[in-house]
Amino acid sequence: MPDSIATSTMPTIILNGDPYPIDGDLQLSALLERLNARRGRVAVEINREIVPKASYSATIIKPGDNVEIINFVGGG
């Protein structure tokens, strides 16, 4: 039971529609690295605002933010 209490108090964001735990404020570039997302092959929206790729390192994600990450996949 203590594990469920600890989990419920951990700060989270909504990542692609699902709760995702974070340790507090987090740089977008650090989140992408944690997710093994290739920076050049994703588009990111935070709270319904598109984030320019040039701003990924300066963009801070806060608990409660809604983050959508779209991966581009090539094929033929």
Protein Blocks (a to p, Z undefined) as FASTA:
>chain_A
ZZmmmmmmpccddeehiacddebjcdfklmmmmnopafklcccdeehiacdfklmmmpcc
dehiacddddddddZZ
